């Protein structure tokens, strides 16, 4: 399905800190200068500071150096253009759509640590689906945090969608998933979005809980969950990459929602996540409003990063 439409202007606005911090810093050291070994080292350092990851930063610097030694580029301005081309070509062709079931409710399991922006990201996906005319239901399976359930209910009221929750705080999240799946079937709901807990200090319990929720959904709805989306807070930098590794062990991920991208000057984290997970970034959060979500388009993303204000 073609979820959302890409607006370069909105992505550009959301990446203003990355553009002024990371790209602006590169322009300051590169413009008007001839390339040198020292300048190449500074490029590598800036890439690492932008959270693209050490391995990728070294590879990109070597690519620029090789092009310089071949005589293809000579100046810092050339190097900046070359870096833009390399980043745009970095992501492989991969499916970044949100897939819908051919029949019955589509189940989207949403995972991520507490505080990552998970609940708000769920609301953003729900609004986009509602705007496309699809019926949506939310399942509050983070039963151990009353605040998480309350926040999801607030979003449900704002968006006009039903929120299924447990009978009491601290109840069985699997029971909530079961109840939500039954209701989604009975009401002929198009998409069921399932919120989950994220307490990494109890990693074993997290894995068991996610596995149980998945089993319940699989038994109730054929092919469920059809998507498992990991929400990561872009402002946490390399911590987000570490979280991605833990969740990829706990459950089979189909995509990443990179939240709070507008709040960081280190937009290179998108590169590091791809390097770590080999799972497509499907959505990016570029603001606090429910409509501030965009599909991740590598070409538009790089264009927005390097755009001149």
C-alpha positions in Angstrom: 0.0 0.0 0.0 1.1 3.6 -0.5 0.9 4.8 3.1 1.4 8.6 3.4 2.8 11.0 0.8 6.4 12.3 0.9 6.7 16.0 1.4 10.3 17.1 0.9 9.5 20.4 2.6 8.3 18.7 5.8 11.3 16.4 5.9 13.6 19.3 5.3 12.1 21.2 8.2 12.4 18.2 10.4 16.0 17.8 9.6 17.0 21.4 10.2 19.2 20.5 13.2 21.0 17.8 11.3 21.5 20.2 8.4 22.8 23.0 10.5 24.9 20.8 12.8 26.3 17.9 10.8 26.1 19.2 7.2 26.7 22.8 8.3 29.8 21.7 10.2 31.1 19.8 7.2 30.6 22.8 4.9 32.5 25.0 7.3 35.6 22.8 7.2 35.4 21.9 3.5 34.3 24.9 1.5 37.1 26.7 -0.4 39.8 24.2 0.7 41.8 21.7 -1.3 41.6 18.1 0.0 44.4 16.8 2.2 45.0 13.8 4.5 44.2 16.1 7.5 40.9 17.2 5.9 39.9 13.6 5.2 40.5 12.8 8.8 38.2 15.7 9.8 35.5 14.3 7.5 35.7 10.9 9.1 35.5 12.5 12.6 32.4 14.5 11.6 30.7 11.4 10.3 31.3 9.6 13.5 30.0 12.6 15.5 26.8 12.4 13.3 26.3 8.8 14.5 26.6 7.2 11.1 28.7 4.5 12.9 32.5 4.0 13.0 32.6 1.3 10.3 30.5 3.3 7.8 32.4 6.5 8.6 35.7 4.8 7.8 34.3 3.3 4.6 32.9 6.7 3.4 36.2 8.4 4.2 38.1 5.7 2.2 35.8 6.1 -0.7 36.4 9.9 -0.8 40.1 9.4 -0.4 40.2 6.9 -3.3 38.3 9.3 -5.5 40.7 12.0 -4.6 43.7 9.8 -5.3 42.2 9.0 -8.7 41.9 12.7 -9.5 38.1 12.6 -9.7 37.7 15.2 -6.9 40.1 17.9 -5.7 38.4 20.3 -3.3 36.4 20.1 -0.2 33.3 21.3 -2.1 33.8 18.3 -4.5 34.1 16.0 -1.5 30.8 17.3 0.0 29.0 16.6 -3.3 30.7 13.1 -3.5 29.6 12.3 0.1 26.0 13.3 -0.8 26.1 10.9 -3.8 27.6 8.1 -1.7 25.0 8.5 1.1 22.1 8.5 -1.5 23.4 5.3 -2.9 24.0 3.7 0.5 20.5 2.1 0.9 19.5 -0.9 -1.2 16.2 -1.2 -2.9 13.9 -2.6 -0.3 10.3 -2.7 0.5 9.4 0.1 2.9 5.6 -0.2 2.6 3.3 -1.1 5.5 1.8 -4.4 4.4 -1.9 -5.1 4.8 -3.4 -8.5 5.2 -5.4 -9.8 2.2 -8.3 -10.7 4.5 -9.2 -9.9 8.0 -7.5 -7.3 10.3 -3.9 -6.4 9.7 -2.0 -6.6 12.9 1.0 -4.2 13.6 3.0 -5.1 16.7 4.8 -2.0 17.9 7.9 -2.4 20.2 10.4 0.0 21.8 11.7 1.1 25.2 9.7 3.3 27.5 10.2 6.9 26.6 11.2 6.3 23.0 8.1 8.0 21.6 6.4 4.7 21.0 2.8 5.7 22.0 3.0 8.9 20.0 4.4 7.1 17.0 1.5 4.6 17.2 -0.9 7.6 17.2 0.9 9.0 14.1 0.5 5.7 12.2 -3.2 5.5 13.3 -3.9 9.0 12.1 -2.3 8.3 8.7 -4.3 5.2 8.3 -7.5 6.9 9.3 -6.8 9.7 6.8 -6.7 7.0 4.2 -10.2 5.9 5.2 -9.1 2.7 7.1 -10.7 1.7 10.4 -8.2 1.4 13.2 -8.1 -0.2 16.7 -5.5 0.2 19.4 -4.5 -2.5 21.9 -2.9 -1.3 25.2 -0.6 -4.3 26.0 1.8 -2.2 28.1 -0.3 -3.2 31.1 2.3 -2.5 33.8 2.5 1.2 33.2 -0.8 2.9 33.9 0.5 6.1 32.3 1.1 4.2 29.0 -2.5 3.0 28.9 -3.8 6.5 29.8 -1.7 8.1 27.1 -3.0 5.6 24.5 -6.6 6.3 25.6 -6.1 10.1 25.2 -4.8 9.5 21.7 -7.7 7.2 21.0 -10.2 9.9 22.0 -8.5 12.5 19.9 -8.3 10.3 16.8 -11.7 8.7 17.3 -10.5 5.1 17.5 -11.3 2.4 20.1 -8.6 1.4 22.6 -8.7 -2.1 24.1 -7.2 -2.4 27.6 -7.1 -4.8 30.5 -9.6 -5.1 33.3 -7.0 -4.0 35.9 -3.5 -2.5 36.0 -0.7 -5.1 35.8 -2.8 -7.7 34.1 -1.7 -10.2 31.5 -0.8 -8.4 28.2 -1.5 -11.6 26.3 -5.1 -11.5 27.5 -5.4 -7.9 26.2 -4.0 -9.0 22.9 -6.5 -11.8 22.7 -9.4 -9.5 23.6 -8.3 -6.9 21.0 -7.9 -9.5 18.3 -11.4 -10.8 19.0 -12.9 -7.3 18.9 -11.0 -6.4 15.7 -12.4 -9.5 14.0 -16.0 -8.9 15.3 -16.0 -5.3 14.2 -14.3 -5.9 10.9 -11.4 -3.5 11.7 -8.8 -2.9 9.0 -5.8 -2.4 11.2 -5.0 -3.4 14.8 -2.1 -1.5 16.3 -0.7 -3.3 19.4 1.4 -1.3 21.9 3.8 -3.3 24.1 6.0 -2.8 27.1 9.7 -2.0 26.8 11.7 -2.6 30.0 15.3 -3.5 28.8 16.5 -3.9 32.4 14.4 -7.1 32.5 15.4 -8.4 29.0 14.4 -12.0 29.6 11.0 -11.0 30.8 10.6 -8.7 27.8 11.4 -11.5 25.3 9.0 -13.9 27.0 6.2 -11.2 27.0 6.7 -10.3 23.4 6.8 -14.0 22.4 3.5 -14.6 24.3 1.8 -11.7 22.6 2.9 -12.9 19.2 1.6 -16.5 19.9 -1.8 -15.1 21.0 -2.1 -13.0 17.8 -0.9 -15.8 15.6 -3.6 -18.1 16.9 -6.4 -15.5 16.5 -5.6 -13.9 13.2 -3.9 -15.7 10.3 -0.4 -14.3 9.5 -0.4 -12.0 12.5 1.5 -10.0 13.4 1.8 -8.8 9.8 4.3 -6.1 10.8 6.6 -5.7 13.8 7.8 -2.1 14.0 10.5 -1.0 16.3 10.3 2.7 17.5 13.7 4.3 18.2 14.4 7.7 19.7 16.8 9.4 17.2 18.1 11.8 19.9 19.7 8.9 21.8 22.2 8.3 19.1 24.2 5.1 19.5 22.0 4.0 22.4 19.2 3.6 19.8 21.5 1.3 17.8 22.1 -0.8 20.9 18.4 -1.0 21.7 17.8 -2.1 18.1 20.1 -5.1 18.6 18.3 -6.2 21.8 14.9 -6.0 20.2 16.0 -7.8 17.1 17.0 -10.7 19.4 13.6 -10.5 21.2 11.4 -10.5 18.2 11.5 -10.7 14.4 11.4 -7.1 13.2 10.0 -5.9 9.8 10.8 -2.2 10.1 11.9 0.7 12.1 10.0 4.0 13.0 12.7 6.6 13.8 11.0 9.0 16.2 12.1 12.5 17.2 14.4 13.0 14.2 13.6 16.7 14.4 15.2 16.9 17.8 18.7 15.8 16.9 21.7 17.2 14.9 22.8 13.6 14.3 20.6 12.4 11.5 23.3 10.0 10.4 21.8 7.5 13.0 19.6 6.3 10.1 22.7 4.9 8.4 23.9 3.3 11.6 20.6 1.6 12.2 20.6 0.1 8.7 24.2 -1.1 9.3 23.3 -2.7 12.6 19.9 -4.3 11.7 19.6 -4.7 8.0 16.0 -3.9 8.6 14.3 -1.1 6.6 13.6 2.2 8.3 10.0 2.6 7.2 8.8 5.8 8.9 10.4 8.9 10.4 8.9 11.3 13.0 9.6 14.9 12.0 7.6 16.8 14.7 5.3 16.4 17.6 1.9 16.6 15.9 0.1 13.4 14.8 0.5 14.4 11.2 4.3 14.8 11.6 5.2 11.4 10.1 6.7 10.6 6.8 7.7 7.4 4.9 11.4 7.0 4.8 12.6 7.8 1.3 16.5 7.7 1.2 16.8 10.0 -1.8 14.4 12.6 -0.2 16.1 12.2 3.1 19.6 12.9 1.8 18.3 15.7 -0.3 16.8 17.3 2.8 20.0 16.8 4.8 22.1 18.6 2.2 19.6 21.3 1.2 20.7 24.9 1.3 18.5 26.9 3.7 
